[in-house]
Amino acid sequence: MTSDSNTQSISSKLKPFLMAIIVAIPLGVIAFLYLFGQNRLTLPVYFAEDSSLTVQGKFVVTSAHSVPDFQFINQNGNVFSSEALKGKIWIANFVFTRCPTICPKMTTQLTRVQETFEKDTSLKIVSFTVDPSYDTAAVLKTYANSYKADENRWTFLTGDKEKIYNLGQKGFFITTMEDTVRPLEFLHSEKLVLVDKKGWIRGYYNGTDREEVDKLITEVKVLQEMYQNPE
């Protein structure tokens, strides 16, 4: 048998294999885009209460825990209510200005979020103090300015201590309380909480961890895309 006939024989044997690869590649790409593209554009709804099956065969949340209404005083000494956040995506956290440990880290990370969405005035950040007896509006103003917080997008709130603690514990389901063992110390979560336009909680992120905050930034963009292109 000549080398040409050998080559033809090998080629004929390889043809089915090559055809299978040619067919498999686009199918694999389609499957990847379907599976990962779909998942990339969805976020969980925390504390969902009800859902319904759509015509596409997917379960969609129709009811969930909403962050309750609140009203406190902002860093400018003005009344600020949750009404100003209706229909907006926002991020919440709990800090206090005398905090020497996790609060500076959280606030610094939130400046990154503010910078990332510099041109998007619709995204809001709300920081509640857990030390309202010390953190007056004037103190919060100084603190906000030290981090170059844009008051049109980033609000710092003070007010009745028990109402703030209750909001943290029952509204966001995170730790917010005074330390009964150590005077002038406060127990509060390091979490940043992502809230959607309905007031539903869509994510929790460690505000002291840069990678977690990167994830928050990504998922804010995902949430924005979900609103722009609903199914």
C-alpha positions, -999 to +999 in steps of 0.1 A: +000+000+000+014+034-010+018+063+014-010+082-005-034+053+001-024+052+038-030+089+041-065+085+025-073+056+048-063+076+079-082+107+067-114+086+061-111+072+096-106+107+111-135+123+093-162+112+117-141+123+146-134+157+131-171+162+122-181+154+158-157+180+171-169+206+146-205+200+157-196+198+194-178+231+196-207+254+187-231+233+208-206+236+238-205+274+233-243+276+232-246+255+263-220+276+281-238+308+272-271+294+282-260+280+316-235+306+327-250+336+309-284+329+325-269+325+360-247+356+356-278+377+351-296+366+382-293+373+419-309+355+449-337+372+468-331+367+505-360+358+528-383+351+499-419+344+510-436+334+478-429+326+441-447+316+410-440+295+379-436+314+347-444+302+311-407+297+307-408+271+335-389+292+359-398+301+395-399+338+400-401+354+435-433+374+439-431+382+476-402+387+500-391+404+532-388+441+525-366+465+545-391+484+567-397+521+564-375+543+585-369+580+593-337+595+608-315+626+606-288+629+580-253+644+582-268+678+572-293+678+601-322+671+579-349+645+581-342+616+558-368+588+552-367+556+533-392+572+509-362+587+492-349+552+484-381+539+468-375+526+433-337+528+438-309+503+442-290+510+475-264+497+498-266+498+536-242+493+564-238+501+601-208+520+616-198+544+642-172+572+639-152+563+670-147+527+657-110+520+654-112+486+637-137+475+610-155+508+604-126+526+587-121+496+565-158+494+555-160+531+548-129+530+527-142+502+507-175+521+502-155+550+487-144+525+460-181+517+453-189+554+451-160+560+427-170+530+405-205+544+401-195+580+400-217+588+370-247+568+383-266+590+407-294+565+410-273+541+432-274+552+469-253+543+499-268+546+534-246+543+565-264+541+599-245+549+631-248+525+660-235+552+684-261+580+679-255+596+713-220+606+701-225+606+664-246+637+659-253+651+625-223+674+628-200+645+638-213+625+609-208+654+585-171+657+595-167+619+592-184+619+557-162+647+545-131+629+556-140+601+532-151+625+505-186+611+506-209+626+480-239+637+500-262+634+470-254+597+468-241+587+502-261+594+533-251+590+570-279+587+595-283+592+632-313+591+655-331+571+681-307+543+692-334+516+697-350+523+664-316+520+647-308+488+665-343+474+657-339+483+620-305+465+619-317+433+637-352+430+622-349+449+590-315+437+577-311+407+600-276+417+611-260+425+645-265+460+658-263+465+696-244+481+724-217+460+741-230+455+777-196+444+789-173+471+775-184+507+778-185+528+747-181+496+725-207+485+700-214+451+684-223+455+647-219+435+616-192+441+590-217+433+562-227+456+534-263+449+523-275+452+488-312+462+485-332+463+453-358+487+440-386+468+459-367+470+492-358+433+489-324+421+501-303+408+473-269+402+489-246+404+519-209+412+516-179+415+540-172+452+539-136+448+551-127+424+523-117+439+490-127+408+470-161+407+486-166+444+477-155+436+442-183+410+441-207+436+454-197+460+426-203+433+401-236+423+415-248+459+415-241+459+378-260+426+374-290+440+393-290+471+371-289+449+340-318+428+353-339+459+356-329+472+322-335+439+305-363+421+324-372+386+311 
